[in-house]
Each structure stands twice: as structure tokens, then as C-alpha cells.
């Protein structure tokens, strides 16, 4: 019980601290880029950080390494989240049982991880990485939009933040979705439609 109480206290704190630190880093980077490049050049650039450090020979490789590590971290986090979601859906019989297989040595859903990893490789190799990131962003933002709306149903005993924060979160997710390129929105909505159709078919089969 004590262990659960500690985890219940520490996880929300870690989330707030992490989000605050990340937001501060984003603000500092944004202000720095605006000061160095100016709004017009910044808006027109596809690689603003590389452009900002172009005159500093030693900084450009560091920026490339940092970008690669950040991308790898985001990819690993995405793989972990998607495979665990597939595991939960498999246990709930929303996906085939094979996706619920757990590797005895690593304790991860290995078949789900393999499938998601292969799908990511195929999309990156065969598609435009910007389109892939775009429709992936639509899916992630839709996920958080639903999570914010679902959190409105929490009772006061389990609520960590006030309801108005959930409304702000849902509104911001919606704004970010509609500001993405229309190709990304269309691709994301198509993927969501396929998922909803699959869900309907599963429920009818039951």
C-alpha cells in the first residue's frame, strides 16, 4: 500500500516537472532562433537550428547528433507506447492474440514490437518522412484529445488537476491538429477511419 501511495505521488510530480522543463527548453530555443534568424527567415527555413549554427563549425555536428538522439528517443518512446497499447488491445480481444505474446527474457510484447518496427521502417523508406511525421502527429494528438476528454469523467478523489485544464488540453490538441498540413490531416483521418471500422467489425463479430 505504501509502495502504491509513493508511486501515486511521484508519477504526477515527475510529469509536471518534466513538462515544465521541456516547455522551458522549447521557449529558450524559440527565443534564441527568433533573435538569431528573425521571424521571416525562421518561418521559411526547413532546418532553422542548422541554419542558426551554420557559421559555427563545431556546433553543426553537435546539433546533428542532438537531433538524431532526440529522434531516436521519440521513436523508442513511440514504439514502447504503441506496443503496450497493442498488448492491452490483444488482451481485450480487440486485436489477434499473437500481439499479446510476451517475450520470456525481455518481458516485452515482442511480436507487436517487431510488426510496429517493420511498419515504421517501411513508411520511412518508401514514404516522405514529413508526411509520416504529419499523420503520426494527427494520431498522437487525437489520442491526447480523447485522453483529455476521458479525464473529465474522473471523480474528485482521483483527480490530480482541475477540469478546466482538461478543456484547455483538448482545445490545444484540436488547434494543433487543424494547423497541420491538409495531407497529414487526410492521412491521419484515413488511418483513424480504418481503425474505427476494424473496431466496429470486431464488436459485430462478438
PyMOL commands that set and color helices and strands:
alter all, ss='L'
color gray80, all
select helices_A, chain A and resi 2-37+39-44+48-52+57-91+97-100+110-126+129-151+156-158+163-178+182-205
alter helices_A, ss='H'
color red, helices_A
deselect
rebuild
show_as cartoon
